[in-house]
Structure formats: C-alpha cells, structure tokens
C-alpha cells in the first residue's frame, strides 16, 4: 500500500532479484500476471512502467560512473516538469551533504556508500509511486546503512510504496512494515515484520536449513 515498506527476504538464488526485474519489465515472465494500480502491466515496456511511477534502484548499477554527481542528478530530473524557482537538488543536498561537497566529482571515483546515496537520490527527485530497491545494503558499512535507512522511510511517508530486496534480515525488518520470505522461487512465508522479529529462531532456521524445514520445526 502507499506509505508501506515491504521487505522481500531469502537466500542467494531464491528468486528475489528476478522477481524485482520482472516487475520492472527488465526480465520476461513465463507465467502469471503483474498487476499495478489495478492494471495488468505484464506485457508493457519498462519505459511505460517508469511513466506510471514505477522506479527501481538496481544494486550496484543505479548510477552512471563517468558522469559527475551533478550530471547524474540532472539526468534523474530529465522527466520532471520544470517549475521556476524550484531546485530539485535542494532536498538531496540537505539529506546528503556529502553529495553537495562532491557534486563536481565523477560518480565512479566515490565510495560505495556515496554511490548508494546518489542512487537513492533518484527516488527523492522523482517521487515514485512504487520504488523497488535491490540489495540495499550490499557492500556498505553499518554506519552508511544507518544513514540510508531513514531515507527509505522518508520516501514511504511521502506516499510511495517501497519493495525492498535484502539479504540481511536485521536490516530489512528494522525498516519494513511487512515481509515476505522466498525460497526456490516461491513465497514460503509472510507476515508483519514485528511477527518475524519475534521469531528469530524461525528466520535463522529458514536461512540455514530451508524454510519448509523451519516451519515444520
């Protein structure tokens, strides 16, 4: 729902990224339907989905390395209706002062955390209706993750629905309202994040022994 953060959990190879890419239109589907705002978008082009407010932050490749920070931000703005005297960078630089300091620096020369800040800036600028985030914490230091998690909540509080793919259970459940656990391409378990947080043994077993074994236990 709008304003809700949903986590999609599971081990490597469970199908999380494939599912996100299918929703975005970057991966073909062989069955089922993708329904978004009541419309079947299974066969629509990725560009049309973007126009409908669906955006994805792709893990590790959401920015263009040879461009500067400012050039990446201007690229994010290309589809916006320009309004006089409104600076789309203002909020980004307020939330991420480091990007303001590095706005003339090439993105590929920045740290992984700074690149993820730049990638998340796309959602701040474009204000999506549905934001898909793949591998949010991949390769990031805990301090950087702690800085970025409130931004996810801020995006949701504006009315966006956020679907977060994450391997770290603790990180995902700290920001999500609801969670799904995938195993071998299927949803094996779902429930409020508070419910999963109250069952750490279940989650631990799901990752170590497999979800079906954990549920039997």
N, C-alpha and C positions, 0 to 999 in steps of 0.2 A: 504494500500500500504506500501511497505518498507519505513521506516522512519516516519511513521504516527502513532500518538496516537489516538485511538478511545475510547470514553467513552460509557459504557452501563449503563444507569440510570434507576431508577424505585424504587417503594416502596418495602417493605418486601413482599415476596410471588409473585412478578411479574414474576419470572422465570429466573432471571439473572444468578444465580449460576448453575441452572440446565443446562442452555444453555452452560456455560463455561465447565461444566463437560462432556457434550455431545461432544463438540469439542475435548476435551482431550481424549475421549474414556472411561471415568470413569462412564458414565451414558449411558444406552442403549437408542436408538432412536426408536420411533414407526412410524415415517414417515419422509419424506423429505430426503435431502442429505447433507453431509458435504463435500464441495469441497475445497481443499487446494493445492495451487500451480498448479491448473488445474487438479488435480487428485481427484477422488471420494474416500474418506477415511472413509466412513460411517461405514464399517464393519471391518476396520483394528484394530489391537490390540494397546492399549496405548503405549506399548514399541516401536512399529514400528513408531508411530507418534513422539515419542521422537527422534528416529533416523533420522527423517525427519526435525528436527529442531523446533518442536513444544513443548514448555515448559509452565507449569503452576505453579504459586506461589499461593498455596492454603491458604486462610485466616486462620490463627491460627495454621496451622499444616504443614508448609513447611520445618520444621527442625526436627532433632531427639534429643529430650531433654537430654537423658542420655549421649550423646556424647559431647565432648568439641567443642569449636568454630573451632579449627584447624581440628579436626576429621570430623566435618560436611563439612568443605571446601574441605578436601581430598576426601570425598565421592562425592561431586559435581564434582570433577575432574576425576572420575573413567573412564569416557567415552572419555576423551580427548586423542589425540595423543601427547605423551610426546615429548617435544623438549628440548634438552640440553641447560642449562643456561637460560631457561625461567621460571620465577617464577610466577605461575598463581595467587598467593596470593598478589602479589605486588600492583596491581591496587586496589584490595579490601581494603587492609590496608591503601592505600593512600586516598581513598574516605571515609572510615570508620575507623579512628584511634582508636575508642573505641574497635573495634573488635581485633585490634592488641594488645591492652592492656589486653584483656580478652581471648586471644586465647587458654589458658590452662584451662579456666573456663567452666563448664558444661552449655550447652545452656539453660537448664530448670531453671537455677538459675538467668538468666539475666532478665532485664526489657522487657516489651512488645515491646518497641521501638528498643531495641538492637536485639531482636529476629527477628523483621521485617527487620532490616539491614542485618542480617545473611541470611534471606530468599532471599532478593534481591541480595545478593552476588552471588547466583546461576546463575542469568542471566548475571552478569558481567563476570563470569568464562566461561559459556557455550556458550555465544553469540548466542542466539536463532534466528531463522528466524521469528517466531511468539511467542510472550510472552503474556500469559494470566495471569492477576493479579486479584485475587478475594478479595473484601473487603479490599482495600488498607489501609484505614485509621482506620479500626476497633480498638477501644480501645486505640488509640495513642494520645499523647498530640500534640497540634498545633505546638510546636517547632520541634518535631520529624518529623511531616508530612512535614514541611517546609524544613527539611534537606533531606528528601527522594524524594520529587518531582523532583528536578533536576536530580536525578539518573534515573528516568523514561525517561526523555527527552534524557539523555545521551545514554541510551540503544537504543532508537529510532534513534538517529542521527548516530549510527553505521550502520544503515540499517535494523534494526528489525522492524516489525510491532507489535504494542502493543495494546491489547484489555484490557481495564481497567474497571472492575465492581466496582461501587462505589455508595453508598447511598448519600454522601454529594455532592450536585450539585456544590457548590462553588469550592471544591477541584478538582472535575473531570474536570470542564470547565476551570480551571486555567492551566491545563497541556495538555488537549486534543485538537486535531485539528478538530475533528468531533464527533458528539454524536448521539446516539440512545436512545429513551425513550421507555421502555417496560411497558406494562400493561396487566395483566392476560395472560401472555404467548405469547403476540403478540407485534410486533413493532408498536407503535401508532404514533410516530413522529420521524423525523430525520432531521439533518441539521448541518451546520458548527457550531462549538462551539461559534463563535462570534455572530451568529444569535440568539442562545439561551441566551447568556449573555445579549443581547439587549432586551430580552423579559422576565424579571424576574417575571412579573405577571403571564405569561403563565406557567412557570415552577412551581411556587408556587401553582397555582391552580391545576396543574396536580397531585401534591403530596397530596393536601388537599381534592380536590373534584373529582379527577379522570380525566384522560387525555381527554376522549371524551367530558366531560362537559367543560373542559378548552378550547378545540378547538372550541366548539360551542360558548363559551363566547367571 
